[in-house]
Amino acid sequence: MIYRPSEVEVARWVIRFLEDLEWDVYQEVSGHPGRADIVARRGTVLWVIEVKTSFTLGVLEQAHRWLPHAHMVSVATPRCPGEFGKELCRTLGLGIIGASGQHADGSGTKEQIRPRLNRKPWKLPKLCVEQKTYAPAGSNGGYFSPFRRTCRIVQDHVRGDVTIPMKDLVNQVDHHYCSDASARQSLKTWIEAGKIPGVETFLNEKKKLCVRRKEAADARTN
Protein backbone atom coordinates (compact mmCIF):
# COMPACT_ATOMS: atom_id res chain seq x y z
CA MET A 1 0.00 0.00 0.00
CA ILE A 2 1.40 3.40 -1.02
CA TYR A 3 1.63 5.91 1.82
CA ARG A 4 0.14 9.28 0.93
CA PRO A 5 1.02 12.09 3.35
CA SER A 6 -1.50 14.75 4.24
CA GLU A 7 -1.00 18.38 3.27
CA VAL A 8 -0.25 19.21 6.90
CA GLU A 9 2.53 16.60 6.97
CA VAL A 10 4.03 17.90 3.75
CA ALA A 11 3.96 21.43 5.14
CA ARG A 12 5.67 20.23 8.33
CA TRP A 13 8.57 18.82 6.29
CA VAL A 14 8.90 22.10 4.41
CA ILE A 15 8.86 24.10 7.64
CA ARG A 16 11.70 22.02 9.10
CA PHE A 17 13.67 22.58 5.89
CA LEU A 18 13.12 26.35 6.07
CA GLU A 19 13.93 26.62 9.77
CA ASP A 20 17.18 24.70 9.21
CA LEU A 21 18.07 27.41 6.71
CA GLU A 22 17.28 30.02 9.41
CA TRP A 23 14.10 31.40 7.90
CA ASP A 24 11.33 32.61 10.23
CA VAL A 25 8.19 30.69 9.27
CA TYR A 26 4.58 31.90 9.38
CA GLN A 27 1.61 29.65 8.60
CA GLU A 28 -1.78 30.27 6.97
CA VAL A 29 -1.05 33.91 6.16
CA SER A 30 -3.76 36.08 4.58
CA GLY A 31 -2.76 38.59 1.95
CA HIS A 32 -3.98 40.50 -1.08
CA PRO A 33 -4.47 37.45 -3.38
CA GLY A 34 -5.78 35.07 -0.72
CA ARG A 35 -4.16 32.89 1.93
CA ALA A 36 -0.66 31.43 1.66
CA ASP A 37 0.16 28.09 3.26
CA ILE A 38 3.61 29.27 4.34
CA VAL A 39 5.42 32.62 4.35
CA ALA A 40 9.10 32.51 5.28
CA ARG A 41 10.95 35.68 6.25
CA ARG A 42 14.64 36.41 6.38
CA GLY A 43 15.42 40.04 7.01
CA THR A 44 13.18 42.00 4.65
CA VAL A 45 12.74 39.15 2.13
CA LEU A 46 9.41 37.27 2.09
CA TRP A 47 9.15 33.85 0.45
CA VAL A 48 5.68 32.38 -0.16
CA ILE A 49 5.36 28.58 -0.45
CA GLU A 50 2.14 26.89 -1.52
CA VAL A 51 1.94 23.28 -0.35
CA LYS A 52 0.04 20.41 -1.95
CA THR A 53 0.17 16.62 -1.90
CA SER A 54 0.63 16.53 -5.68
CA PHE A 55 1.88 18.80 -8.44
CA THR A 56 -1.17 20.13 -10.29
CA LEU A 57 -2.33 23.16 -12.23
CA GLY A 58 -4.26 24.12 -9.09
CA VAL A 59 -1.15 24.63 -6.96
CA LEU A 60 0.55 26.48 -9.83
CA GLU A 61 -2.42 28.83 -10.06
CA GLN A 62 -2.35 29.47 -6.31
CA ALA A 63 1.37 30.19 -6.36
CA HIS A 64 1.15 32.31 -9.50
CA ARG A 65 -1.26 34.73 -7.80
CA TRP A 66 1.42 35.54 -5.22
CA LEU A 67 4.15 36.50 -7.70
CA PRO A 68 3.46 40.28 -7.56
CA HIS A 69 3.11 40.22 -3.75
CA ALA A 70 6.28 38.46 -2.53
CA HIS A 71 10.01 38.49 -3.21
CA MET A 72 9.99 34.77 -4.03
CA VAL A 73 7.28 32.15 -4.60
CA SER A 74 7.59 28.35 -4.67
CA VAL A 75 5.42 25.25 -4.74
CA ALA A 76 6.16 22.29 -2.48
CA THR A 77 4.99 18.73 -3.19
CA PRO A 78 6.20 15.25 -2.20
CA ARG A 79 6.89 14.29 -5.81
CA CYS A 80 8.64 16.68 -8.16
CA PRO A 81 7.13 17.22 -11.62
CA GLY A 82 8.61 16.02 -14.88
CA GLU A 83 10.70 18.17 -17.17
CA PHE A 84 7.68 19.94 -18.65
CA GLY A 85 6.46 20.96 -15.18
CA LYS A 86 9.92 22.15 -14.22
CA GLU A 87 10.25 24.19 -17.39
CA LEU A 88 6.83 25.73 -16.79
CA CYS A 89 7.88 26.81 -13.29
CA ARG A 90 11.12 28.30 -14.63
CA THR A 91 9.15 30.27 -17.21
CA LEU A 92 6.72 31.59 -14.59
CA GLY A 93 9.48 32.35 -12.08
CA LEU A 94 8.23 29.80 -9.53
CA GLY A 95 10.52 27.62 -7.42
CA ILE A 96 10.00 23.95 -6.64
CA ILE A 97 10.63 22.24 -3.30
CA GLY A 98 10.61 18.46 -3.15
CA ALA A 99 9.17 17.72 0.28
CA SER A 100 10.19 14.46 1.89
CA GLY A 101 9.56 12.81 5.25
CA GLN A 102 12.24 10.23 4.63
CA HIS A 103 14.17 11.48 7.65
CA ALA A 104 12.58 12.58 10.93
CA ASP A 105 14.40 15.93 10.84
CA GLY A 106 13.07 16.77 7.39
CA SER A 107 16.53 16.59 5.84
CA GLY A 108 15.11 14.70 2.84
CA THR A 109 13.42 17.91 1.67
CA LYS A 110 15.35 19.69 -1.09
CA GLU A 111 14.96 22.75 -3.26
CA GLN A 112 14.78 21.57 -6.86
CA ILE A 113 14.40 24.93 -8.59
CA ARG A 114 15.22 28.34 -7.12
CA PRO A 115 12.43 30.92 -7.52
CA ARG A 116 13.02 34.13 -9.42
CA LEU A 117 13.64 37.15 -7.19
CA ASN A 118 11.08 39.95 -7.39
CA ARG A 119 12.94 43.00 -6.09
CA LYS A 120 9.89 45.27 -6.01
CA PRO A 121 6.82 43.34 -4.84
CA TRP A 122 3.63 45.36 -4.83
CA LYS A 123 1.66 44.48 -1.70
CA LEU A 124 3.44 42.21 0.78
CA PRO A 125 1.36 40.23 3.30
CA LYS A 126 1.29 41.57 6.85
CA LEU A 127 2.90 39.19 9.33
CA CYS A 128 2.37 38.83 13.07
CA VAL A 129 3.93 36.47 15.59
CA GLU A 130 0.66 34.60 16.22
CA GLN A 131 0.77 33.26 12.65
CA LYS A 132 3.78 31.13 13.55
CA THR A 133 1.70 28.70 15.62
CA TYR A 134 -2.01 29.63 15.49
CA ALA A 135 -2.97 27.19 12.69
CA PRO A 136 -0.77 24.57 10.99
CA ALA A 137 -0.05 25.15 7.32
CA GLY A 138 -2.18 23.02 5.04
CA SER A 139 -5.02 22.72 7.53
CA ASN A 140 -8.62 23.66 6.86
CA GLY A 141 -9.02 25.35 10.21
CA GLY A 142 -8.96 29.02 11.11
CA TYR A 143 -6.17 31.48 10.61
CA PHE A 144 -4.82 34.46 12.52
CA SER A 145 -5.04 37.69 10.56
CA PRO A 146 -3.36 41.05 11.26
CA PHE A 147 -6.89 42.44 11.68
CA ARG A 148 -7.56 39.99 14.51
CA ARG A 149 -4.28 41.02 16.12
CA THR A 150 -5.25 44.70 15.92
CA CYS A 151 -8.61 43.91 17.53
CA ARG A 152 -6.90 42.15 20.45
CA ILE A 153 -4.49 45.05 20.94
CA VAL A 154 -7.36 47.55 20.99
CA GLN A 155 -9.26 45.43 23.53
CA ASP A 156 -6.19 45.22 25.76
CA HIS A 157 -5.48 48.94 25.44
CA VAL A 158 -8.98 50.16 26.31
CA ARG A 159 -9.20 49.19 29.97
CA GLY A 160 -11.12 50.23 33.06
CA ASP A 161 -13.21 53.36 33.37
CA VAL A 162 -11.04 55.38 31.01
CA THR A 163 -12.05 57.07 27.76
CA ILE A 164 -9.54 57.52 24.94
CA PRO A 165 -9.91 59.81 21.93
CA MET A 166 -9.85 57.68 18.78
CA LYS A 167 -6.92 59.70 17.44
CA ASP A 168 -4.87 58.98 20.58
CA LEU A 169 -5.81 55.31 20.51
CA VAL A 170 -4.58 54.92 16.93
CA ASN A 171 -1.35 56.75 17.75
CA GLN A 172 -0.71 54.48 20.76
CA VAL A 173 -1.41 51.00 19.37
CA ASP A 174 0.54 48.92 16.86
CA HIS A 175 -2.15 48.51 14.19
CA HIS A 176 -1.89 46.84 10.79
CA TYR A 177 -3.44 49.59 8.68
CA CYS A 178 -1.40 51.42 6.06
CA SER A 179 -2.10 54.83 7.64
CA ASP A 180 -3.47 56.29 10.87
CA ALA A 181 -6.33 57.92 8.96
CA SER A 182 -7.36 54.55 7.55
CA ALA A 183 -7.08 53.00 11.01
CA ARG A 184 -9.34 55.63 12.58
CA GLN A 185 -12.08 55.17 10.00
CA SER A 186 -11.87 51.36 9.91
CA LEU A 187 -11.76 50.91 13.68
CA LYS A 188 -14.80 53.18 14.07
CA THR A 189 -16.67 51.02 11.56
CA TRP A 190 -15.69 47.70 13.11
CA ILE A 191 -16.30 48.81 16.70
CA GLU A 192 -19.76 50.10 15.84
CA ALA A 193 -20.47 46.83 13.99
CA GLY A 194 -19.65 44.88 17.18
CA LYS A 195 -16.53 43.23 15.74
CA ILE A 196 -14.40 44.29 18.73
CA PRO A 197 -16.39 43.00 21.72
CA GLY A 198 -16.49 45.06 24.91
CA VAL A 199 -15.47 48.30 23.20
CA GLU A 200 -17.69 51.15 21.99
CA THR A 201 -17.33 54.58 20.41
CA PHE A 202 -19.05 57.81 21.54
CA LEU A 203 -18.79 61.56 21.11
CA ASN A 204 -17.53 63.46 24.16
CA GLU A 205 -18.72 66.91 25.22
CA LYS A 206 -16.42 68.50 22.63
CA LYS A 207 -17.90 66.29 19.88
CA LYS A 208 -14.66 64.34 19.52
CA LEU A 209 -14.85 60.64 18.70
CA CYS A 210 -13.69 58.58 21.69
CA VAL A 211 -13.45 54.93 22.70
CA ARG A 212 -14.24 53.25 26.03
CA ARG A 213 -15.03 49.88 27.56
CA LYS A 214 -18.66 49.01 27.03
CA GLU A 215 -18.94 47.52 30.53
CA ALA A 216 -17.80 50.81 32.05
CA ALA A 217 -20.38 52.71 30.00
CA ASP A 218 -23.13 50.32 31.14
CA ALA A 219 -22.14 50.82 34.78
CA ARG A 220 -22.62 54.58 34.46
CA THR A 221 -26.20 54.18 33.31
CA ASN A 222 -27.22 51.73 36.10
Residue pairs with C-beta under 8 A, 6 or more apart in sequence:
4 53
5 53
5 78
5 101
6 53
6 138
7 37
7 51
7 52
7 53
7 138
7 139
8 136
8 137
8 138
8 139
9 101
9 138
10 51
10 52
10 53
10 76
10 77
10 78
10 99
10 138
11 27
11 37
11 38
11 51
11 76
11 136
11 137
11 138
12 106
12 136
12 137
13 99
13 100
13 101
13 106
13 108
13 109
14 38
14 49
14 51
14 76
14 97
14 99
14 106
14 109
14 137
15 25
15 27
15 38
15 106
15 137
16 105
16 106
16 109
17 97
17 99
17 106
17 107
17 109
17 110
17 111
18 25
18 38
18 40
18 49
19 25
20 105
20 106
20 107
22 42
23 40
23 41
23 42
23 47
24 40
24 41
24 42
24 132
25 38
25 39
25 40
25 41
25 132
26 38
26 39
26 40
26 41
26 127
26 131
26 132
27 37
27 38
27 131
27 132
27 133
27 134
27 135
27 136
27 137
28 35
28 36
28 37
28 131
28 134
28 135
28 136
28 137
28 139
28 143
28 144
29 35
29 36
29 38
29 39
29 125
29 127
29 131
29 143
30 125
30 143
30 145
30 146
31 39
31 66
31 69
31 123
31 124
31 125
31 126
32 69
32 122
32 123
32 125
33 65
33 66
33 69
34 62
34 65
35 143
36 48
36 49
36 50
36 66
36 125
37 49
37 50
37 51
37 137
37 138
38 48
38 49
38 50
38 51
38 76
38 137
39 46
39 47
39 48
39 49
39 70
39 125
39 127
39 131
40 46
40 47
40 49
41 47
41 127
45 71
45 72
46 70
46 71
46 72
46 121
46 124
46 125
46 127
47 70
47 71
47 72
47 73
47 74
47 115
48 63
48 66
48 69
48 70
48 72
48 73
48 74
48 125
49 73
49 74
49 75
49 76
49 97
50 59
50 62
50 63
50 66
50 73
50 74
50 75
50 76
51 59
51 75
51 76
51 77
51 99
51 137
51 138
52 58
52 59
52 75
52 76
52 77
53 77
53 78
54 77
54 78
54 79
55 75
55 77
55 79
55 80
55 81
55 85
59 75
59 77
60 75
60 88
60 89
60 92
60 94
63 73
63 74
63 75
63 94
64 73
64 92
64 94
66 73
67 73
67 92
67 93
67 94
67 118
68 118
68 121
68 122
68 123
69 121
69 122
69 123
69 124
69 125
70 118
70 121
70 124
70 125
71 117
71 118
71 119
71 121
72 95
72 115
72 116
72 117
72 118
73 93
73 94
73 95
73 115
74 94
74 95
74 96
74 97
74 111
74 113
74 115
75 89
75 94
75 95
75 96
75 97
76 96
76 97
76 98
76 99
76 109
77 96
77 97
77 98
77 99
78 98
78 99
78 100
79 98
80 86
80 96
80 98
80 112
81 88
81 89
81 96
85 96
86 96
86 112
86 113
89 95
89 96
89 113
90 113
93 115
93 116
93 118
94 113
94 115
94 116
95 111
95 112
95 113
95 114
95 115
95 116
96 111
96 112
96 113
97 109
97 110
97 111
97 112
98 109
98 110
98 111
98 112
99 109
100 106
100 108
100 109
100 110
101 108
102 108
126 146
126 176
127 146
128 144
128 146
128 149
128 176
130 144
130 148
130 149
131 143
131 144
134 142
134 143
134 144
135 141
135 142
135 143
135 144
146 176
147 176
149 176
150 173
150 175
150 176
150 177
150 183
150 187
151 190
151 195
151 196
153 173
153 174
153 175
154 169
154 173
154 175
154 187
154 191
154 196
154 199
154 211
155 196
155 197
155 198
155 199
157 164
157 169
157 172
157 173
158 164
158 169
158 199
158 211
158 212
158 213
159 213
160 213
160 216
161 212
161 213
161 216
161 219
162 212
162 213
162 216
163 202
163 204
163 210
163 211
163 212
164 172
164 210
164 211
164 212
165 204
165 208
165 209
165 210
165 211
166 184
166 187
166 188
166 201
166 208
166 209
166 210
166 211
167 180
167 184
167 208
167 209
169 187
169 211
170 180
170 183
170 184
170 187
171 180
175 183
175 187
177 183
177 186
184 209
187 196
187 211
188 201
188 209
190 196
191 199
191 200
191 201
191 211
192 200
192 201
197 214
198 213
198 214
198 215
199 211
199 212
199 213
199 214
200 211
200 212
200 213
200 214
200 217
201 209
201 210
201 211
202 209
202 210
202 212
202 217
203 209
203 210
204 210
